[in-house]
Amino acid sequence: MTEGTTRPVRVLLADDQPLLRTGFRMVLGAEDDLDIIAEAGDGVEAVDLSRRLLPDVVLMDIRMPRMDGVAATRAIVDARLPVRVLILTTFDLDEYVVGALRAGASGFLAKDVPAEDLVTGIRTVAAGEAVVAPRILKRLLDRFADLLPDPSSTPPKALGSLTDREREVLVQVARGLSNAEIARALSVSETTIKTHVGHVLTKLGLRDRVQAVVLAYESGLVRPRG
């Protein structure tokens, strides 16, 4: 950390495998702006430590004893703690990720993600943004496509509150584009897109971009194989 910078991001590691926690600690501990404040070996401990220590970010494994990552995420979000959850998963556990997103997780990454992407993901979530991995998300939604509503059905009333441009931006967000990429696609400034995204989240009562993506697919506004 250099003089004048903000405090480090406080991270709680939640994984039932000590060896993996050690690996994450080594990777994250090499970053001056990340501080590993505690480790949890199961979901119950993760929730308890979140309540007591109020980390900025919980790096949460999906499958853990006593309470899985989905239930732990839901408990943290329902308690309205100023704590954000970044889920780690493997491809064979896709169904859990959908549940975690619905529970209020701020994003998800694969467990074999490169170290630099993990670090960036934690910083992004800590800054109040969401981490959406487009290729993984598409794979998840493809698997559960049959559970999504027919796009010809009447969309939720909440979507009616959006302007045409806001709906257009929501579609692009759901496709995994960043603000900069959407700005280029629509030939407007990145600041304008950021404003539109903020309006979308406020009007739809959503916490972040991840929830916006889920709503866009669940409502039929965007289809996985569209």
Sequence and secondary structure as in RCSB ss.txt:
>XXXX:A:sequence
MTEGTTRPVRVLLADDQPLLRTGFRMVLGAEDDLDIIAEAGDGVEAVDLSRRLLPDVVLMDIRMPRMDGVAATRA
IVDARLPVRVLILTTFDLDEYVVGALRAGASGFLAKDVPAEDLVTGIRTVAAGEAVVAPRILKRLLDRFADLLPD
PSSTPPKALGSLTDREREVLVQVARGLSNAEIARALSVSETTIKTHVGHVLTKLGLRDRVQAVVLAYESGLVRPR
G
>XXXX:A:secstr
  TT    EEEEEE S HHHHHHHHHHHHT TTEEEEEEESSHHHHHHHHHHH  SEEEEES  SSS HHHHHHH
HHHTT S EEEEEE GGGHHHHHHHHHHT  BEEETT  HHHHHHHHHHHHTT  B  HHHHHHHHHHTGGGS  
TTS   GGGGGS HHHHHHHHHHHTT  HHHHHHHHTS HHHHHHHHHHHHHHHT SSHHHHHHHHHHTTSS TT
 
